Every structure is written in structure tokens, then in C-alpha cells.
């Protein structure tokens, strides 16, 4: 976790390494819908090793003999991992090559079905992770106490370092783009996301530092768990307290864009204070001029079905599921200092 992002759980409970081998980081998409069984879009569930989503999409496009624009996928997956995810190919059935001809040692098809529409971004229920931490140092009792805390209380819902590129370069490139540098359309999308994510992280880090990331501020805007639906501000009540306690709702922070923040009172004052310093005004202005609209994102994330097992060699095996748009690395950062063998 970058030094600027406060850790809610306190001092690290362990130090370890991850992704020494691709199999140390396994992630599986949880499907958001079932295939219709008919249509001109072939849904492929594939398992790939050492291959990011964009490279796999190109490989599938070449196999199908179509342009990359005909390929759909719900989420982006890292290269240094073993991942399972869906792709769609706009491919009239009469022209479909045999599925058996797609694949190899680094990519294999697990299932396929026909569907009526292209697979859109975000069309998944979440992701399930199985992670192996190697060279673990720390007291087992303290490590397990921390894991129980993360399971019960959740973690700050930071955007992970992957969003910001190698050594955080996407942020500098976003500022250059806002200052007039021309960039490719695909790169523009990534840079806008990085700028938005940075502003969100700055607000969230301030709330973590003051202890309000999982509590209500005066003027809070609430977001429903597992959705983008927001409501509030409204007067604090026993009903809100109960919903917050059972993770039905979460506090939120802005995903910046045009329009006024929905927050009021102390929540708005904190956002204004944090986003008035340093490069924040330039990032805000650039996002507004790009036409993005104000949205909200939950400040709190709870790993689902978190479990762990100590291996005979001392490695720690973790398993949990996360909602769409959440990062396993943010969970690991609350656990301790995790050195990524492939930090790029």
C-alpha cells in the first residue's frame, strides 16, 4: 500500500511475498447471468495463465477471425496469475470455428454457450480469490486475529495500485493529458479512471486517518451493498445504524465529475478540504471537462467467506470473494506488508 494511504487495521501483522509463481494468485469471475442459449454471441469461459485480459481478447479475436471490437469481457484480470473469466465473441454460428482449436498450455476453454448480447463491462457478480503467501513472517496468533478482524469489520475500499500503472505513471500522464497532451482513445479511458480513482483514494485515506471510513458523518451519502444505488443525506436513526452494522449500506466518497457533490455537512467539508490541495484541483477540472458525471463509491468493503489455512511449509493460503470493482490487494494491504514478485 502506498505510504499516503492510511491502514485502518494498524501496524502490519505479517510480511510475506506473493506471485512468486502464477498459481499463487488465482482469481475466478462469478458470473452475473446465465447464457440465453441462443444468439450470435459465443460466450467462452476460459482459464489462462500468465496472460492479461487484453492479450487473451486478441488471441480469441485471431482464432475467430474477427476484429477486437467483436470481443466482450466483464472485467480486467492481471497477467501474473491464473485466472478464469468469460469472453464473448460476436460470431454467427455458421461461421464459428471449432472451440477445440482455441487454446494451448496457457489458455484453455472450460465451457461455452450461445448468448443474445455482447458481454458488457461489469457484468459479473464478483470475483473469488485463492492466494498463497510465501515467506510469511509474523506471529500466527496475531495474523489470525487480524484476519478475523478483516472478516468482521471489512477494509477500506481503496482502488488498488494496478489502477495507477507502473510506479503510478498513469496519474502523471493524466495530468499531462489534462494540460493538452494528445493520447490514444483507449489510453484516455485508463487515464480518466486513474485520475478519478486517485481523488477517491485521497478522500478515503483522510477518512481512514480520522476513523470515519466505516462510520457515518453528518451529511453522509449512503450506498447500498452490492450496487451503485445511493440515498441520503438523511437524519441518523436506529434504522440506519442497524443497516450499517449488518453491511446492508456503506458510507461513500466521490468518483469525481461534473455536478455538485451530493454530500452535505461534515462529509462535504471533508471532501472539499481534501480535494482542494496539491494536484486535486487540476484532476477535478480535467475530469469535469472530460464530461464525466459525479458518482459515488463505497468506502467500506468486506471480504466474503474469508478463510485461511497454514501449509506444512509455513505458507499461508487465503480464500475469499469480493464484489465487482474491489481489489484483493487492498485486503492484503490491511493484513501486512506483501511484496509482489511482479509489482508492475
N, C-alpha and C positions, 0 to 999 in steps of 0.2 A: 504494500500500500504506500503511495507517495506520502512524504512527510506532511504535506499540507492537509491530508485527510485524517481527521482525528479518529481514533479507535474507541468504540463505545465500551468494549469489554475490559479495557485496561491493558496492563503490560502483557506482552506475548506469553502464552502458556507453553509454547514449544518453538523450536526451529526445525526445519525439515527441507527436503528437496522434492520436487515433483517434475513429472515429464522427463525423467531420465530415459524412459522408453515410452513410445507412443501409447502402449497399453496401460500406462499409469493414469491416463486421463481418458476415461470412457464416458461418452455422452450419447443419450438416445432421446430423440424427439418423441413427445407424447402427442399423438395425432389429435387434431381438433375436430375431425369429422370423418365419416366413413365414405368410401368411394361409392358413387352412384351406380356403378356397374355398366354405364353406357355413356357414349360421348366420344369426342375426338382427342381427348387429353389422356395420355397414358401416365398413370401415377406409378412411380417406381420408388420402392423403399430399398435403400442401398446401405451397405456398411462399407466405409472407406477408412484407410489407414494412411497417415502422413499426407493428407490431401485436403485442402480447404474447399469451401463450397463453390467458389468461383471456378476453380480448376476442374472440379467434378462436373459442373454445369457445362463447361466447354467440352469435356470428354463425352458427355451424353449427347450434346448437340452434334458432334462429329459422328458419333455412332448412328444417330437418327438421320443425318443428312439435312439438318435444319439450322437456321440461324440461332444464335444465343438468345435472341428475344423470344423465341418459342419455348424456352425453358423457364419453369417457375420453381420457386422454393420458398419455404416459410421462414427460415432463419439462417443465419450465418454460423458456420462452425469452423473452429480453428484447424490449422494444418497439423500441429504436433499432438495428435490424439487419434483415438479410434472412435469414429462417430457413426451413428445411424440417423438418417434423415430421409425425408421424402423429396422427390423432384417430380415435376410434371413436364410432359413433352406434348406440344400441340402437333399431333401426328395422326392423320386419318388412318383408320385401322387397316385399310387395304395396302397402305404403304409402310406399315410397321415392320422393321427388320426383326428377326428372331431375338427375343430377350436373352437367350443363351449366349449370343455373340457379344453381349456387353459385359465387361468385367475383366478381371485379372487378379493378380496377387494383392493389389492394393485397393480393389473395388469389386464388390460382388452384389448382385441383386438378391434381396431377401424375399420380396413379394412385389406383385404388380397387379394393377386393376385399371379399368377404364373409368373416366370421370367426365362430367359435362363442362367443367370450367378449369381454367389455369389456376394453379396453386398460388395464392397471393401471399405476400409477406405478412407474417404474424399469424397465419392460420394454423396455430398449434396450441395445445393445451398447456404446454410447458416442456421441461427437459428433465430427464433423470440422469444422475451422475454416479459413477463409481470411480473413486480416486484413490491412488496409492501414494502415500507419503513415505519417502525413504530417508534414511539417516536421521531419524527422529531423535531429538534431544529435548529433555524436559521430564518432569515428574509425572508418572502416569495418572496418579490421583488428581493432580491439578489439571492435566489435559482433559480427563473425563469430566471433571467439574465444569470446565469451560464449554465442552460440547453440550452438556446438559443445559447450561445457561443459554447457549445459542439456540437450542431447540425450543426452550420455553419462552425466551424473550424476543428472539429474532435478532436481526443485524441491520445496520444502516444500509439502505438500498442504493449504494453508490453505483455509478457506471464504472465498469472495470477498465483497467489500463488498455485493454485491446481497442477500446473506442478511440484512443488518442494516438495510435500509431507508434512506431519505433521512437523511443525516447521522447514521447509526447509531441512529435513533429506536426501532427495534424492541427494542433492549436495554433502554432506559428504560421502554418500555411493558411489557416482560416483567416487570421488577421491580415495576411498579405492579400488574400482574395478580397476581403472587405475593403482594402486600400486601393484596389484596382487591378490586381494581377488576374489575368485570364486563366481559367482552368478548364479541364475537360468536364463534361456534364456529370459523368459518374463520380469523378473526384469531388465535384462541387457538393454532391449529396453527402459524401463522407465528411467533408469539412463542416458543413452546416450541422450535422449530427454531433461532431466533436465539440463545436462551439456551444451548442445547446447543453450538451452533457456536462461540460466544464462549469457553466453557470449553475446548473442544478447541483453539482457536487460541492461548489463553494457554499451555497446556501445550506445544504445538508451538513457539511463539515462544521459550520457555525452552530447548527442546532445540536450536533453531537457534542461539541465542546461545552455548550451550556446545559446539556442534559435534557433537551426537549425533542429529540428526534423521534421518540416513541410516545410523547405526551401531547396534550392539547395546549396550544397557545390561544390567547384571546384573538378572535378573528380568524380561527383556523378554517381551512378548506379541507373537507374530508373526501377520501376516495374509497370506493367500495373494493373490497378484496377481490382480486382476480379480474378486475375490469378497469375501464377508463372512466366510469361514471363518477361524477363528483357532485357534492352538495355542500351547502353552507356558504358563509358562516351562519351559525345559529347558536343560541344560548346553551351553555354547558348544562347537561342534565344527567340524571342517573341512567337514562336510556343510552346516551352517547357513551358514558363510562363503561357500561356493560358491553356494548358493541366493540369498543376499543379493546377491552380486556380479552374478548374471545376472538380477536383478529378479524372481525367482520368488516371493520373500517380501519383506515390508517390516516395519519396526518400526511400532508403533501407539500411539495415545493414546486416552483415553476419550471416548466420547459418553455424557454423564452420565445416570444414572438410578438406580433402586433396585438394591440389591445391592452387594457388595464388589467393588472393582477386582480384576481377575484378575492384575495385575502384582504383583511382589514385589521385594525388594531395592532397588537404586538407582533402578530405574524407578518403583516405588511411592513411594519417598521424594521423588522429583522431583514427581510428581503431587500428593502431599499438601502439599508446600511451596508450589507454585504456586497450588493451589486452596483455600488457607486464608486468603488475603489479600483485602482490598477487598470487592468485591461478590460474589466467588466463593461464599462460604458461602450467601448468600441465593439465588443462582442454583441451586446444588446442591440446597438444600432445596426450592425451588419445583418443580424437575424431579422430585424423588423423590415429593413429594406429588401431583404430576400423574399418577403411575403409570408413568412411563417406566422401562424397564429398562436396565441397563448394557450398552453395546455398545462396539465398537472401530472405529477408522478408521485407515487407513494414514497415516503421517507423511510418506511419500515418494510422489512422482508423477513419472512420466517421459512427456514428450510423445512420441507415436508418429509416425514418418515426418515428423519436423520438417525442413522445407526453407524456403529463402528466396530471394528474387530482388530485385535492385535495379532499380527502374524508371528510365526516362530522366529523369523529373522529380525524381529523388532520393528518392522514396518507397520504403519497404521493404515488400515483400509477404511475408507469412508463411503457412505452411500446416502443420497438424499435427492429430492426433487425440488425444482424451483419453477416459479411462474414464468411466463414468457417475458423476455427483456431483462431478466435478472442474471447476475453473473456469479458463477461458482467461486471465482477469485475473491469476490467481496466476502463470502463466507470464510474462506481460508484466511483472509487478512485479519479477521476478528479472532481467529484461532491462534495465530502466531506469525512468525517470520518464515515465509515459504519462498525458497529460492527456486525460480523456474529455470530449468535447464535450457529452455527456449523462450527467453523473455521477449523476443521480437514478435 
